[in-house]
Amino acid sequence: MTLGYWRNSLLHAERCWYFDAHSTCQCRLTFETALRLRGGPSLVFAHSMGNNVFRYFLEWLKLEIAPKHYIRWLDEHIHAYFAVGAPLLGSTEAIKAVLSGTTFGLPVSEGTARLMFNAFGSSLWLLPFSKYCKADNIYWKHFFEGKGGCHHRQQCDEMEYKSDYSGWPTDLVSIEVPAVRDIEAYPSVMDTAENITSSMECGKPTLLSFSARGVSDGTLFKTIKDYDPQSTGLIHQLEKYYQGDPVLNPLTPWERPPIKNVFCIYGIDSKTEVGYYFAPSGKPYPDNWIITDIIYEFEGSLLSRSGNSVTGKPNNSSGDGTVSYNSLSWCKNWLGPKVNVTRAPQAEHDGSYLQTGMNIDHQEDEDIFPNMTRVPHMKYITYYEDAESIPGWRTAVWELDKANHRNIVRLPVLMRELWLEMWHDMHPDAKSKFVTKAFRGPLRNEDCHWDYAKARCGFPEHCEYRYTFGDVHLGMSCKLKHSSTNLLQQYL
């Protein structure tokens, strides 16, 4: 057996990235074609920004077909949705990309990367936003007020004004602007650095700070538009393609998708950027801003690159190196009032280090932080599962220690867990709501290894030493005693 998928069972949905009537219809057609070809519903696996795309498709579909047929269509065409590394409240790295550029390892300058990033219409889609602010549904307003240039009016609840950081650990942007407002403060590329420097010396800079709400509603860009030639274009994009989108303002908090089985999966406890300090660089656009300091979250604390103290409200954990913990873990709000929590080692185990908590209370809009121990240097996966709050629906959140945002989709432990969960779901003899976490034994010959401390194959109840020609080390000669079919029976 292999932990993966057959090539002919995978359908790509690249047309879903283009948002017009034809493309969204093509995206819908992809699911309907899969149902006809395979005879059953699809599994949706979305990573990072792909989750934003899938959310938009669901909102479009809700308005495209009759409400009474919407849930039926989802039940028939989608069995489960796996949201991997989803930036549910946006990502602070998008701010850095917009103002100074992020190369992502490409052999280009940050200025060139900034020009490229801001040229994409989807660049603002990853901007961080407040968890306390929602928007009107502009679609329904069309029926009563007519179709004409109206925007999603943002409505923020009382907590937005009582809290300091819009539900984030700290202010996302602190930026110095010149005291003298001069349209030549940031000249074109043809202007010289000498003129720039002289204009900057006219007044003492003012430090302005912006929360997530100030970023997503355009206040940041409106404030710096006199000093940054790109801001006018960003404001236009934000107002026309996000606040004025006829289907959805994507810079608003997610609700649980109305799909029977939803799994939210992400990495935690990596050092993740959550705030920036910008100052004028004295150079022409696009290099006119320089990052003077970066705020990180790391394992429940806030740090700065400069070593200065940081004020804020750190999360219980930290993010995956790209997206902050509060954004990734927003899907915990999709869980019900009673949650079963299990923490187990990521590697194969016999249950010795397993920890469980049943029917743990979960308050709305609050994180679940289990009172469980950790063995040093051991990576865990923590499962939060709810199959009771909504009859017939299941919701699960998986947190993988030290799983990096861009590499999580390649982790063998993730592929193993996905495979076991779906195998369990589709097996007619499955007894539990979710696959058991009591143990994780080898399922393939490749999972067996040589235990040098005990001079034998690891997991001797499942693996044995059996040399075959071509084995070049002891681990290759450790193979399964029994067939994978027999081993899988234990997970029912």
VEXDREN-2710 file (C-alpha; in Angstrom, 1 decimal):
% VEXDREN-2710
k/r/px/py/pz
1/MET/0.0/0.0/0.0
2/THR/1.0/3.6/-0.4
3/LEU/0.0/6.7/1.5
4/GLY/-1.0/9.1/-1.2
5/TYR/-3.4/9.1/-4.2
6/TRP/-3.7/7.6/-7.6
7/ARG/-3.0/10.0/-10.4
8/ASN/-6.3/9.4/-12.2
9/SER/-8.2/10.2/-8.9
10/LEU/-6.9/13.7/-8.7
11/LEU/-8.7/16.6/-10.5
12/HIS/-7.0/20.0/-10.5
13/ALA/-9.2/23.1/-10.2
14/GLU/-7.0/25.9/-11.6
15/ARG/-10.0/27.6/-13.2
16/CYS/-11.3/28.4/-9.7
17/TRP/-8.6/31.0/-9.4
18/TYR/-10.3/33.3/-11.9
19/PHE/-13.4/35.1/-10.5
20/ASP/-15.9/35.6/-13.2
21/ALA/-19.1/33.9/-14.1
22/HIS/-17.5/31.5/-16.6
23/SER/-14.7/30.4/-14.3
24/THR/-16.8/29.8/-11.2
25/CYS/-19.1/27.8/-13.4
26/GLN/-16.1/25.8/-14.6
27/CYS/-15.1/25.2/-10.9
28/ARG/-18.6/23.9/-10.2
29/LEU/-18.4/21.7/-13.3
30/THR/-15.2/20.1/-12.0
31/PHE/-17.0/18.8/-8.9
32/GLU/-20.0/17.6/-11.0
33/THR/-17.7/15.8/-13.4
34/ALA/-15.8/14.1/-10.6
35/LEU/-19.1/12.8/-9.2
36/ARG/-20.1/11.3/-12.6
37/LEU/-16.7/9.8/-13.2
38/ARG/-16.1/8.4/-9.7
39/GLY/-19.6/7.8/-8.5
40/GLY/-19.1/9.5/-5.2
41/PRO/-18.3/12.9/-3.6
42/SER/-14.9/14.6/-3.7
43/LEU/-12.3/15.3/-1.0
44/VAL/-11.2/18.9/-1.1
45/PHE/-7.6/19.5/0.0
46/ALA/-6.8/23.2/0.1
47/HIS/-3.5/24.7/1.2
48/SER/-2.8/28.3/2.3
49/MET/-4.5/30.8/-0.1
50/GLY/-6.3/28.0/-1.8
51/ASN/-8.6/28.0/1.2
52/ASN/-9.6/31.6/0.4
53/VAL/-10.4/30.5/-3.1
54/PHE/-12.5/27.7/-1.9
55/ARG/-14.4/30.0/0.5
56/TYR/-15.2/32.4/-2.3
57/PHE/-16.5/29.5/-4.5
58/LEU/-18.8/28.3/-1.7
59/GLU/-20.2/31.9/-1.3
60/TRP/-20.7/32.2/-5.0
61/LEU/-22.4/28.8/-5.2
62/LYS/-24.8/29.8/-2.3
63/LEU/-26.0/32.7/-4.5
64/GLU/-26.0/30.7/-7.7
65/ILE/-28.4/27.9/-6.8
66/ALA/-31.6/27.8/-4.8
67/PRO/-31.1/27.8/-1.0
68/LYS/-32.9/24.5/-0.5
69/HIS/-30.6/22.9/-3.1
70/TYR/-27.3/24.4/-1.8
71/ILE/-26.7/22.0/1.2
72/ARG/-27.9/19.1/-0.9
73/TRP/-25.4/19.9/-3.6
74/LEU/-22.6/20.1/-1.1
75/ASP/-23.6/16.8/0.5
76/GLU/-23.7/15.1/-2.9
77/HIS/-20.4/16.5/-4.2
78/ILE/-18.1/17.1/-1.3
79/HIS/-17.5/14.5/1.4
80/ALA/-14.8/16.3/3.4
81/TYR/-12.8/19.6/3.3
82/PHE/-9.2/19.7/4.5
83/ALA/-8.1/23.2/5.3
84/VAL/-4.3/23.1/5.6
85/GLY/-2.4/26.1/6.8
86/ALA/-5.5/28.4/6.1
87/PRO/-4.9/32.1/6.8
88/LEU/-8.4/32.5/8.3
89/LEU/-7.7/36.0/9.6
90/GLY/-5.0/36.9/7.0
91/SER/-1.2/37.0/7.4
92/THR/1.1/39.8/8.5
93/GLU/3.6/38.8/5.8
94/ALA/1.2/40.3/3.3
95/ILE/1.9/43.8/4.8
96/LYS/5.7/43.3/4.4
97/ALA/5.1/42.2/0.8
98/VAL/3.0/45.2/0.0
99/LEU/5.3/47.9/1.6
100/SER/8.8/46.5/1.2
101/GLY/8.6/43.3/-0.9
102/THR/9.1/39.6/-0.1
103/THR/11.3/37.6/-2.5
104/PHE/10.3/34.0/-1.3
105/GLY/13.8/33.0/-2.2
106/LEU/13.6/34.2/-5.8
107/PRO/16.8/35.8/-7.2
108/VAL/15.2/39.3/-7.4
109/SER/15.5/42.4/-5.2
110/GLU/12.9/43.2/-2.6
111/GLY/11.9/46.3/-4.6
112/THR/11.3/44.2/-7.7
113/ALA/9.3/41.7/-5.6
114/ARG/7.2/44.6/-4.3
115/LEU/6.4/45.7/-7.8
116/MET/5.4/42.2/-8.8
117/PHE/3.3/41.5/-5.7
118/ASN/1.4/44.8/-6.0
119/ALA/0.6/44.1/-9.6
120/PHE/-1.5/41.1/-8.7
121/GLY/-5.1/41.7/-8.0
122/SER/-5.1/39.0/-5.4
123/SER/-2.2/40.5/-3.4
124/LEU/-4.5/42.2/-0.8
125/TRP/-6.4/38.9/-0.3
126/LEU/-4.0/37.9/2.4
127/LEU/-4.1/41.1/4.4
128/PRO/-4.8/40.6/8.1
129/PHE/-8.2/41.7/9.4
130/SER/-10.1/42.0/12.7
131/LYS/-12.0/39.0/14.0
132/TYR/-14.6/41.5/15.4
133/CYS/-15.6/43.1/12.2
134/LYS/-18.1/41.7/9.6
135/ALA/-19.6/43.0/6.5
136/ASP/-23.1/43.3/5.0
137/ASN/-23.9/40.8/2.3
138/ILE/-24.0/43.1/-0.8
139/TYR/-25.9/40.5/-2.8
140/TRP/-29.1/40.8/-0.9
141/LYS/-28.9/44.6/-0.9
142/HIS/-29.1/44.5/-4.7
143/PHE/-32.7/43.2/-4.5
144/PHE/-33.8/46.1/-2.2
145/GLU/-31.5/49.0/-3.1
146/GLY/-30.6/48.3/-6.7
147/LYS/-27.3/47.4/-8.3
148/GLY/-25.0/50.3/-8.0
149/GLY/-21.6/50.7/-6.6
150/CYS/-22.4/50.0/-3.0
151/HIS/-19.8/48.5/-0.7
152/HIS/-19.9/45.9/2.0
153/ARG/-20.4/48.2/5.0
154/GLN/-18.2/46.9/7.8
155/GLN/-19.9/46.4/11.1
156/CYS/-17.6/46.0/14.2
157/ASP/-18.9/44.8/17.5
158/GLU/-18.1/46.3/20.9
159/MET/-15.1/44.2/21.5
160/GLU/-13.3/45.8/18.5
161/TYR/-13.2/49.1/20.4
162/LYS/-12.5/47.6/23.8
163/SER/-9.6/45.4/22.7
164/ASP/-6.3/47.0/21.8
165/TYR/-5.2/44.9/18.8
166/SER/-8.3/43.7/16.9
167/GLY/-7.8/40.2/18.3
168/TRP/-4.1/40.1/17.2
169/PRO/-1.2/39.8/19.6
170/THR/0.1/43.4/18.9
171/ASP/-0.2/46.3/16.5
172/LEU/0.6/45.0/13.0
173/VAL/2.2/48.1/11.6
174/SER/4.1/51.0/13.1
175/ILE/5.3/53.4/10.4
176/GLU/7.2/56.7/10.5
177/VAL/5.9/59.4/8.2
178/PRO/7.5/62.8/7.6
179/ALA/6.1/65.8/9.5
180/VAL/6.1/67.8/6.3
181/ARG/3.5/66.6/3.7
182/ASP/5.2/67.0/0.4
183/ILE/4.2/65.2/-2.8
184/GLU/8.0/65.0/-3.5
185/ALA/8.7/63.2/-0.3
186/TYR/8.8/59.9/-2.3
187/PRO/9.8/60.9/-5.8
188/SER/9.8/58.8/-8.9
189/VAL/12.7/56.5/-9.9
190/MET/14.1/59.4/-12.0
191/ASP/14.6/61.7/-9.0
192/THR/17.8/61.6/-7.1
193/ALA/18.5/60.5/-3.5
194/GLU/20.0/63.8/-2.7
195/ASN/16.7/65.6/-3.2
196/ILE/14.9/62.9/-1.2
197/THR/17.3/63.3/1.8
198/SER/16.9/67.1/1.9
199/SER/13.1/66.9/1.9
200/MET/13.2/64.4/4.8
201/GLU/15.2/66.7/7.0
202/CYS/12.4/69.3/7.0
203/GLY/10.6/67.9/10.0
204/LYS/10.7/65.2/12.7
205/PRO/9.0/62.0/11.7
206/THR/5.8/60.9/13.4
207/LEU/5.3/57.2/14.4
208/LEU/1.8/55.9/13.6
209/SER/0.5/52.5/14.6
210/PHE/-2.2/50.4/12.9
211/SER/-4.2/47.4/14.1
212/ALA/-5.7/44.8/11.8
213/ARG/-8.8/46.8/11.2
214/GLY/-6.7/49.8/10.1
215/VAL/-5.0/47.7/7.6
216/SER/-8.0/45.9/6.1
217/ASP/-10.3/48.9/5.8
218/GLY/-7.6/50.9/4.0
219/THR/-6.8/53.4/6.8
220/LEU/-3.1/52.5/6.5
221/PHE/-2.9/53.2/2.8
222/LYS/-5.0/56.4/3.0
223/THR/-2.6/57.7/5.7
224/ILE/0.6/57.2/3.7
225/LYS/-0.8/58.0/0.2
226/ASP/1.0/61.4/0.3
227/TYR/4.3/59.6/0.8
228/ASP/3.9/56.4/-1.3
229/PRO/2.8/56.5/-4.9
230/GLN/1.5/52.9/-4.8
231/SER/-1.1/53.6/-2.1
232/THR/-3.6/55.1/-4.4
233/GLY/-3.7/52.0/-6.5
234/LEU/-4.0/49.8/-3.4
235/ILE/-6.9/51.8/-2.1
236/HIS/-8.6/51.4/-5.5
237/GLN/-8.1/47.7/-5.5
238/LEU/-9.3/47.4/-1.9
239/GLU/-12.5/49.4/-2.5
240/LYS/-13.4/47.9/-5.9
241/TYR/-12.4/44.3/-5.7
242/TYR/-12.8/43.5/-2.0
243/GLN/-15.2/45.9/-0.3
244/GLY/-17.2/46.2/-3.5
245/ASP/-17.1/42.6/-4.5
246/PRO/-20.7/41.4/-5.4
247/VAL/-20.3/38.1/-3.6
248/LEU/-18.1/38.5/-0.6
249/ASN/-15.7/40.8/1.2
250/PRO/-13.0/38.2/1.8
251/LEU/-11.4/40.4/4.5
252/THR/-14.0/39.3/7.0
253/PRO/-14.0/36.4/9.5
254/TRP/-14.9/32.9/8.3
255/GLU/-17.8/30.9/9.4
256/ARG/-17.7/27.1/9.3
257/PRO/-18.4/25.9/5.8
258/PRO/-21.7/23.8/5.6
259/ILE/-19.8/20.6/4.7
260/LYS/-20.4/17.4/6.6
261/ASN/-16.7/16.8/7.5
262/VAL/-14.3/19.7/8.0
263/PHE/-10.7/19.2/9.1
264/CYS/-8.6/22.3/9.9
265/ILE/-4.9/21.4/10.0
266/TYR/-1.9/23.6/10.7
267/GLY/1.6/23.8/12.2
268/ILE/2.4/25.5/15.5
269/ASP/5.3/26.6/17.7
270/SER/7.4/28.1/15.0
271/LYS/8.9/31.7/15.1
272/THR/6.4/33.8/13.2
273/GLU/6.3/37.5/12.2
274/VAL/3.3/39.3/13.7
275/GLY/4.3/43.0/13.4
276/TYR/6.6/45.5/11.6
277/TYR/8.2/48.9/12.1
278/PHE/8.7/50.8/8.9
279/ALA/10.6/54.0/8.3
280/PRO/11.6/56.1/5.2
281/SER/14.6/54.7/3.5
282/GLY/15.6/57.8/1.6
283/LYS/15.4/55.9/-1.7
284/PRO/13.0/56.1/-4.7
285/TYR/9.9/54.0/-5.0
286/PRO/9.7/50.9/-4.8
287/ASP/12.5/50.9/-2.2
288/ASN/11.1/53.9/-0.3
289/TRP/10.4/52.0/3.0
290/ILE/12.8/50.0/5.1
291/ILE/11.9/47.6/8.0
292/THR/13.5/48.9/11.2
293/ASP/12.2/46.2/13.5
294/ILE/10.2/43.0/13.4
295/ILE/7.9/41.5/16.1
296/TYR/7.8/37.8/16.4
297/GLU/5.6/35.3/18.3
298/PHE/7.3/32.2/19.6
299/GLU/5.9/29.6/21.9
300/GLY/3.6/31.9/23.8
301/SER/5.7/35.0/23.9
302/LEU/6.5/38.1/21.9
303/LEU/10.0/39.0/20.8
304/SER/11.6/41.7/18.7
305/ARG/14.4/41.5/16.2
306/SER/16.1/44.5/17.9
307/GLY/15.8/43.0/21.4
308/ASN/13.5/45.8/22.6
309/SER/10.6/44.9/24.9
310/VAL/7.3/44.3/23.2
311/THR/3.8/45.2/24.4
312/GLY/0.9/43.1/23.5
313/LYS/-1.1/40.0/24.2
314/PRO/0.7/36.9/23.1
315/ASN/-1.2/33.9/21.9
316/ASN/-1.1/30.6/23.7
317/SER/1.2/29.2/21.0
318/SER/2.9/30.6/17.9
319/GLY/2.2/30.1/14.2
320/ASP/3.7/28.0/11.4
321/GLY/6.5/30.4/10.4
322/THR/4.3/32.3/7.9
323/VAL/0.8/32.7/9.4
324/SER/0.2/33.6/13.0
325/TYR/-1.4/31.3/15.5
326/ASN/-4.6/33.4/16.0
327/SER/-5.2/33.3/12.3
328/LEU/-4.6/29.6/11.9
329/SER/-6.5/28.6/15.0
330/TRP/-9.6/30.7/14.2
331/CYS/-11.2/27.5/13.0
332/LYS/-11.4/26.4/16.7
333/ASN/-14.5/28.6/16.7
334/TRP/-16.1/26.0/14.4
335/LEU/-16.0/23.5/17.2
336/GLY/-18.9/23.0/19.5
337/PRO/-19.3/23.5/23.3
338/LYS/-17.9/20.1/24.1
339/VAL/-14.6/18.9/22.5
340/ASN/-12.5/15.8/22.8
341/VAL/-8.8/16.5/22.8
342/THR/-6.1/14.0/22.2
343/ARG/-2.3/14.6/22.1
344/ALA/-0.1/11.9/20.6
345/PRO/3.5/11.7/19.2
346/GLN/3.8/12.4/15.5
347/ALA/6.0/9.3/15.0
348/GLU/4.8/5.7/15.2
349/HIS/4.0/4.9/18.9
350/ASP/2.4/2.2/21.0
351/GLY/0.2/4.6/23.1
352/SER/2.7/5.2/25.9
353/TYR/2.7/8.9/25.5
354/LEU/-0.9/9.3/24.6
355/GLN/-2.9/11.9/26.5
356/THR/-6.7/12.4/26.2
357/GLY/-9.3/14.8/27.5
358/MET/-13.0/14.1/26.9
359/ASN/-15.8/16.6/26.8
360/ILE/-13.6/19.6/27.5
361/ASP/-15.7/22.8/27.8
362/HIS/-15.2/25.2/24.9
363/GLN/-16.4/28.8/25.2
364/GLU/-17.3/30.7/22.0
365/ASP/-14.5/32.9/20.7
366/GLU/-12.0/31.5/23.1
367/ASP/-9.0/29.2/22.5
368/ILE/-8.8/25.7/23.8
369/PHE/-5.5/25.1/25.6
370/PRO/-5.4/21.6/27.0
371/ASN/-3.6/20.9/30.3
372/MET/-1.3/18.3/28.9
373/THR/2.4/17.7/29.3
374/ARG/5.1/17.5/26.7
375/VAL/8.3/15.4/26.6
376/PRO/11.3/17.5/25.5
377/HIS/12.3/17.1/21.9
378/MET/9.3/15.0/21.0
379/LYS/7.0/16.4/18.3
380/TYR/3.3/16.0/19.0
381/ILE/0.0/16.2/17.0
382/THR/-2.9/17.5/19.0
383/TYR/-6.4/16.6/17.8
384/TYR/-9.5/18.6/18.7
385/GLU/-12.6/16.7/17.7
386/ASP/-16.4/17.4/17.8
387/ALA/-19.0/15.0/16.2
388/GLU/-21.9/15.9/18.5
389/SER/-22.8/19.6/18.4
390/ILE/-24.2/19.4/14.8
391/PRO/-25.9/16.1/14.1
392/GLY/-24.4/14.3/11.1
393/TRP/-21.5/16.8/10.9
394/ARG/-17.9/16.4/12.2
395/THR/-15.4/19.1/12.9
396/ALA/-11.7/18.5/13.7
397/VAL/-8.7/20.7/14.3
398/TRP/-5.2/19.2/14.1
399/GLU/-2.1/21.0/15.4
400/LEU/1.2/19.7/14.3
401/ASP/4.3/20.8/16.3
402/LYS/6.9/22.6/14.3
403/ALA/5.2/22.0/11.0
404/ASN/6.3/24.7/8.6
405/HIS/3.7/26.5/6.5
406/ARG/5.2/25.8/3.1
407/ASN/6.4/22.3/3.9
408/ILE/3.4/20.9/5.8
409/VAL/1.8/19.4/2.7
410/ARG/4.9/17.2/2.2
411/LEU/5.0/15.8/5.8
412/PRO/4.7/12.0/5.9
413/VAL/2.8/12.3/9.2
414/LEU/0.1/14.5/7.6
415/MET/-0.3/12.1/4.6
416/ARG/-0.6/9.2/7.0
417/GLU/-3.3/10.8/9.1
418/LEU/-5.3/11.9/6.1
419/TRP/-5.1/8.5/4.6
420/LEU/-6.2/6.7/7.9
421/GLU/-9.0/9.1/8.5
422/MET/-10.5/8.7/5.0
423/TRP/-10.0/4.9/5.1
424/HIS/-11.8/4.8/8.4
425/ASP/-14.6/7.0/7.1
426/MET/-15.3/4.8/4.1
427/HIS/-15.0/1.5/5.8
428/PRO/-18.4/-0.2/6.5
429/ASP/-17.2/-1.7/9.8
430/ALA/-16.0/1.6/11.3
431/LYS/-17.3/1.9/14.9
432/SER/-16.0/5.3/16.1
433/LYS/-16.7/8.8/14.8
434/PHE/-13.0/9.4/14.1
435/VAL/-10.1/7.0/13.6
436/THR/-8.5/5.8/16.8
437/LYS/-5.4/7.7/18.1
438/ALA/-4.4/4.9/20.6
439/PHE/-1.4/3.8/18.6
440/ARG/0.3/4.4/15.3
441/GLY/2.1/1.3/14.0
442/PRO/3.9/0.7/10.7
443/LEU/1.7/0.3/7.7
444/ARG/4.3/-0.2/5.0
445/ASN/7.7/-1.9/4.8
446/GLU/9.2/1.6/4.6
447/ASP/7.8/2.3/8.1
448/CYS/9.8/-0.4/9.7
449/HIS/13.3/0.5/11.0
450/TRP/16.3/-1.0/12.7
451/ASP/16.5/-0.3/16.5
452/TYR/20.3/-0.1/17.1
453/ALA/19.9/0.2/20.8
454/LYS/18.1/-3.2/21.0
455/ALA/19.8/-4.7/18.0
456/ARG/16.5/-5.7/16.4
457/CYS/13.8/-4.3/14.2
458/GLY/11.6/-1.7/15.8
459/PHE/8.0/-2.6/16.5
460/PRO/8.9/-6.3/16.7
461/GLU/5.2/-7.2/17.0
462/HIS/4.7/-5.8/13.5
463/CYS/8.2/-5.9/11.8
464/GLU/10.8/-8.6/11.4
465/TYR/14.3/-8.9/9.9
466/ARG/14.0/-10.4/6.5
467/TYR/16.9/-9.8/4.1
468/THR/16.3/-9.6/0.4
469/PHE/18.9/-9.1/-2.3
470/GLY/19.5/-5.4/-2.8
471/ASP/19.1/-4.3/0.9
472/VAL/22.1/-2.0/1.6
473/HIS/21.5/-1.4/5.3
474/LEU/19.8/-3.1/8.3
475/GLY/16.7/-0.9/8.1
476/MET/15.9/-1.9/4.6
477/SER/15.8/-5.6/5.8
478/CYS/13.1/-4.8/8.4
479/LYS/9.8/-5.6/6.8
480/LEU/6.2/-6.1/7.9
481/LYS/5.3/-9.5/9.3
482/HIS/1.7/-9.3/8.2
483/SER/-0.2/-7.7/5.3
484/SER/-1.3/-4.1/5.5
485/THR/-4.9/-5.2/5.3
486/ASN/-4.6/-7.0/8.6
487/LEU/-2.8/-4.1/10.2
488/LEU/-5.5/-1.7/9.2
489/GLN/-8.2/-3.6/11.0
490/GLN/-6.8/-2.2/14.3
491/TYR/-7.8/1.3/13.3
492/LEU/-11.5/0.6/13.0
END
